[in-house]
Amino acid sequence: MSFFQPGSSVLLSSSTTPTLLDSLSHAELYATCGTGLEHLLAAELRELGLEHVQSAGAGVRFSGGLAAGYTACLWSRVANRVLIPIHQGPAATPEALYALVQEIDWSEHVDVDGTLAVDFFTANSAITHSQYGALKVKDAVVDQFRDAMGRRPNVERETPDLRINVYLFRDKARIAIDLSGSSLHRRGYRDEGGLAPLKENLAAALLLSAGWPEALERGQALADPMCGSGTLLIEAAMMACNKAPGLLREYYGFLGWKGHDAELWQRTLDAAEAAIRPSPVIIAGSDQDPRAIDNCRHNLAQAGLEDCVSLAVVALADGRPQTLGDISDGLLVTNPPYGERLAGDARFYAELGSSLSRQYAGWQVALFTAEAAPYARARLPLSKQFKAKNGGIECVLLIGEIPRTGKARSHTAAPVELGYDAPLAGGADAGSMEGGSTDVNNEGGFVGDDEHPQASLYRGPREVPGVDATPFANRLRKNLRGLKGWRKQSDIRAFRLYDSDLPEFAVAVDLYQSDQLHCVVQEYQAPATVNVAMAEARLEALMAIIPETLDIAPNRVHLKVREVKSGLKQYEKLQPASSSVSLVEEFGARLEVNFTDYLDTGLFLDHRPVRRHLFKNSEGKRFLNLFAYTGSATVASVMGGAASSVSVDTSNRYCQWAMRNLDRNGAAQQLHEVVRQDVITWLEHASVGIRDDMLFDLILLDPPTFSNSNAVEDDWNVQRDHVGAIDACLKVLAPGGTLIFSNNYRRFKMDPELLDDVTRGIKVEDRNSWSIDRDYQRNPRIHQCWFIHKL
């Protein structure tokens, strides 16, 4: 069942008379959202039938011109704004920005008697002040009118006829029309609220992540026993009734824009009105405060949903609304009161857990509350889904199932602070010409894009007889504290926490903050002198204690056995019960990782310094990635501004994986090519008659230690074959370019011929120490790395 259904025809054809409309009929658009919500936004835009949907930064790109833009404005429950780019170009100075803006004929977009506003966001650019940038853009627009007509449009901050959005990144400006005009969280149904009400699109994100669409399909009820002003109830009812969230808005940024197609917009509205249906399920809200219920009832009436939700004045401790009768399962979603008045109120959460266990045993539960709140005292089996800021308070969504026994249980001891705070989600809403605060929805990093979120009912660690894993747990905590400052400063989301620090616990432990926190445990093959039964007992003990120590559900602790392998066995598929695939952020990119199907996850954490170097040193360069694996290095180069790239790997699986990573991060396929071919064969062909302008500025050669793929005749041995591979790379490397050569063979020795032969015209730079990041300093032989500069 889809909950974004505008009717049988979503994308309606635009009228074709005006020239401006013709030029925009197939334009690409961009919808902004809170950081980490891209997966939700992309999913709903695809359900709407929009095409070429791709996550990109704090938002999603899609195509379809005005028809798609109108649909997104009207139907998106998660987006902040919808933008239609109209021009872009270099703007390294205020003068260049002014000139770029004046290249646009603004009389096609707004009348001289109209009004305008400018939002300006800048990052990594010479122009660092957003207010100054917005003023410069405004001056360029109004000066164009004044020079041509002697008059100019006025500035109107709240409801301008034209809202211009400029995003300046690395001195390149993208100029867009803001079709939404104001943040789309302003649905139009709420003109008053209780204490710290939820923003509407944050409430929608909570419901989507809590599994409300799936509960609707199952015909289950929804309850909010502390409903306050009713935002969660209203957003839930809109989904149940298939009501477009933008139907009540009186203002959009396109209504006064000269590119507006009034006929198309009316057809879009009519289709949305026709798609509304009665709610198929019971939705019930309650609160102990009669004033809150009155406020909620008023907001429901404003939204036209008063018949879809039942309300009752009743305290959670005293019972539940009569409408729910004896329903034994459903979804309970609530936002308990929090803030300074409840800081440290452990008794409140103890009573909350007790009341929920009495009144809603067997129900799924989703609590959105302050991260600092003592919610562990609720003694419910809850797992964290994502974090967000609400009203300036760091909050967390907790999901679980209320035990049917009516007896609450604690899922964990005091949690360890992992400190994954994502950057604020500003997107293109960061600067306003008028100097006022800008609407930034859902501040903070969201984590959680499971299609069907499942709580792990962890019941605490069990002891393994004869093995004390306490020293192992203590070392995990110690290492976590020691790495905290580095991770926060460098925004590290995936890292090695432990690597055989204690000889008796011979494992590596990696943490990934993807949709949820995942832990990958790699067991090193025990030597023959170690008692097998004792090794197994130690492994069982550490696997039992990790969930409690790291505050993580056991089903997100993944065990793999690492042993010496050769050839294709280095990458062979494992046989998990079910796959676990997620996304992890690195240098602004979102990379696919697989925790279950292969020995490696798809992201080599020890090569992070090389990817960081590519991110910082790829601007305008041609990049070649050999033995490209899942393409994470290519993505880093693309995010760093690479002009073009080629990624070569012999594996179809990894080429497909690399293409997904590139596509997810906005790499244009015509500029960033993925080639499935033997690397040496490709180099031999590529070097024949290659033009100077096709040579590569940066090459990464990161081969496996051994390979005996059936796809090629010759096997590969890095010690034996590295000289020939490096020579082949030099043939396609531009003068002044750099070849980064690395490998993970612990006994590898660079051929002295390369180090001493001046006839090759190269300079070899040992980068081994540089390439070992903070989390791998316990294992400095994890890989070796050299920079080979072509003179």
Secondary structure, DSSP 8 states (H G I E B T S, - for coil): --S----S--S------SHHHHHHTT-EEEEE--TT-HHHHHHHHHHTT-EEEEE-SSEEEEE-HHHHHHHHHHH-SS-SEEEEEEEEEE-SSHHHHHHHHHTS-GGGTS-TTSEEEEEEEEESSS---HHHHHHHHHHHHHHHHHHHHS---EE-SSS-SEEEEEEEETTEEEEEEESS-S-TT--SS-S--SSS---HHHHHHHHHHHTHHHHHHTT-EEEETT-TT-HHHHHHHHHHTT--TTTT-S--TTTTSTT--HHHHHHHHHHHHHH----SS-EEEEES-HHHHHHHHHHHHHHT-TTT-EEEE--GGG---GGGTT---EEEEE----SGGGTT-HHHHHHHHHHHHHHSTT-EEEEEEETTS-GGGG---EEEEEEEEETTEEEEEEEEE--TTS------SS------------GGGS-BTT-------S-S------SS------------TT---HHHHHHHHHHHHHHHHHHHHHT--EEEEEESSSTTS-EEEEEEESSSEEEEEEEE---TTS-HHHHHHHHHHHHHHHHHHHT--GGGEEEEEE----GGGGG-B---SS--EEEEEETTEEEEEESSSBSS-S--GGGHHHHHHHHHS-TT-EEEEES-TTSHHHHHHHHTT-SEEEEEES-HHHHHHHHHHHHHTT--TTTEEEEES-HHHHHHHHTTT--GGGSEEEEEE---SEE--TTSSS-EEHHHHHHHHHHHHHHTEEEEEEEEEEE--TT----HHHHH-GGG-EEEEE-TTTT--GGGTT-TTS-EEEEEEE-
